[in-house]
């Protein structure tokens, strides 16, 4: 038989152990989600057509997410590379100014939610679902 204090300390220790286990598991998931090549597609040769169809859908969703993550990594690497060599070549005088790198600056991606971004996932399904009737 244990006292109330002993019981509460045991309960707190169990709870802390559970929280640390869950945190360690989430850390492994975070590491796996950013490591390229760690995901292998599910085998779609299942016994039932419903299961194989579901696995195909899961594979397509995961493939799109992986493509989006790779795109974000590429954009961030390009931004770091552009910041490394941040030399702007300009020719200007009192009357005019010519910027040689205007095209690169205009084509640089600043917003991942831009309408032209193919990796953008809008929160709506239908084209005009955003607008109230």
C-alpha positions as CSV (number, residue, x, y, z in Angstrom):
1,X,0.0,0.0,0.0
2,X,1.4,3.4,-1.0
3,X,0.6,6.9,0.3
4,X,-1.1,9.5,-1.8
5,X,2.3,11.3,-2.3
6,X,4.0,8.2,-3.5
7,X,1.1,7.4,-5.9
8,X,1.1,10.9,-7.3
9,X,4.9,10.8,-7.9
10,X,4.6,7.5,-9.6
11,X,1.8,8.8,-11.8
12,X,3.8,11.9,-12.7
13,X,6.9,9.8,-13.6
14,X,4.8,7.5,-15.9
15,X,3.3,10.6,-17.5
16,X,6.7,12.2,-18.1
17,X,8.0,8.9,-19.6
18,X,5.1,8.8,-21.9
19,X,5.5,12.4,-23.0
20,X,9.3,11.8,-23.7
21,X,8.5,8.7,-25.7
22,X,6.0,10.6,-27.8
23,X,8.4,13.5,-28.3
24,X,11.1,11.0,-29.4
25,X,8.7,9.4,-31.9
26,X,7.6,12.8,-33.3
27,X,11.3,13.7,-33.7
28,X,11.9,10.6,-35.8
29,X,8.8,11.4,-37.9
30,X,10.1,15.0,-38.5
31,X,13.5,13.6,-39.5
32,X,11.9,11.1,-41.9
33,X,9.6,13.7,-43.5
34,X,12.5,15.9,-44.6
35,X,14.9,13.1,-45.6
36,X,14.7,12.5,-49.4
37,X,14.2,9.0,-50.6
38,X,13.0,7.6,-47.2
39,X,9.4,7.0,-48.4
40,X,8.8,3.9,-50.6
41,X,5.4,3.8,-52.4
42,X,2.8,1.3,-51.1
43,X,2.4,-2.0,-53.0
44,X,-0.9,-1.7,-55.0
45,X,-1.2,-5.3,-55.8
46,X,-3.7,-6.0,-53.1
47,X,-6.3,-8.7,-52.9
48,X,-9.3,-6.3,-53.2
49,X,-9.7,-3.6,-55.8
50,X,-10.9,-1.2,-53.0
51,X,-7.6,-1.5,-51.1
52,X,-5.4,-1.2,-54.2
53,X,-7.4,1.9,-55.2
54,X,-6.9,3.4,-51.8
55,X,-3.2,2.7,-51.8
56,X,-2.9,4.3,-55.3
57,X,-4.6,7.5,-53.9
58,X,-2.3,7.5,-50.9
59,X,0.7,7.1,-53.1
60,X,-0.4,10.0,-55.3
61,X,-1.0,12.3,-52.3
62,X,2.4,11.4,-50.8
63,X,4.1,12.0,-54.1
64,X,2.6,15.4,-54.4
65,X,3.7,16.3,-50.9
66,X,7.2,15.1,-51.5
67,X,7.3,17.2,-54.7
68,X,6.1,20.2,-52.8
69,X,8.8,19.7,-50.1
70,X,11.5,19.3,-52.7
71,X,10.2,22.5,-54.4
72,X,10.4,24.4,-51.1
73,X,13.9,23.1,-50.5
74,X,15.0,24.2,-54.0
75,X,13.5,27.7,-53.5
76,X,15.2,28.1,-50.1
77,X,18.6,26.9,-51.6
78,X,18.2,29.4,-54.5
79,X,17.4,32.1,-52.1
80,X,20.5,31.3,-50.0
81,X,22.6,31.2,-53.1
82,X,21.2,34.5,-54.3
83,X,21.9,36.1,-51.0
84,X,25.5,34.8,-51.1
85,X,26.2,36.7,-54.3
86,X,24.1,39.7,-53.6
87,X,25.9,42.1,-56.0
88,X,23.6,44.4,-57.9
89,X,25.0,45.7,-61.1
90,X,23.4,49.1,-61.9
91,X,24.2,51.8,-64.3
92,X,22.7,55.1,-63.4
93,X,23.1,58.8,-63.8
94,X,20.9,61.8,-63.1
95,X,18.4,61.1,-66.0
96,X,18.1,57.3,-66.1
97,X,18.9,54.0,-64.3
98,X,19.5,50.6,-65.8
99,X,19.3,47.5,-63.6
100,X,20.9,44.4,-65.2
101,X,19.4,42.0,-62.8
102,X,15.8,43.2,-63.0
103,X,14.6,39.9,-64.6
104,X,16.1,37.8,-61.9
105,X,14.6,39.9,-59.2
106,X,11.1,39.9,-60.8
107,X,11.1,36.1,-61.4
108,X,12.2,35.4,-57.8
109,X,9.5,33.6,-55.8
110,X,8.6,35.4,-52.6
111,X,5.2,33.9,-51.9
112,X,4.6,30.1,-51.8
113,X,0.8,30.8,-52.0
114,X,1.0,32.7,-55.3
115,X,-1.7,31.7,-57.8
116,X,0.8,30.5,-60.4
117,X,2.6,28.1,-58.0
118,X,1.7,24.5,-59.0
119,X,2.6,23.3,-55.5
120,X,0.0,25.6,-53.9
121,X,-2.8,23.7,-52.2
122,X,-5.9,26.0,-51.8
123,X,-8.3,25.3,-49.0
124,X,-11.3,25.1,-51.4
125,X,-12.4,22.4,-53.8
126,X,-14.6,24.2,-56.2
127,X,-13.5,27.3,-58.1
128,X,-16.0,29.7,-56.5
129,X,-16.5,28.1,-53.1
130,X,-14.7,31.0,-51.5
131,X,-17.5,33.5,-52.3
132,X,-20.8,33.6,-50.4
133,X,-24.0,33.2,-52.4
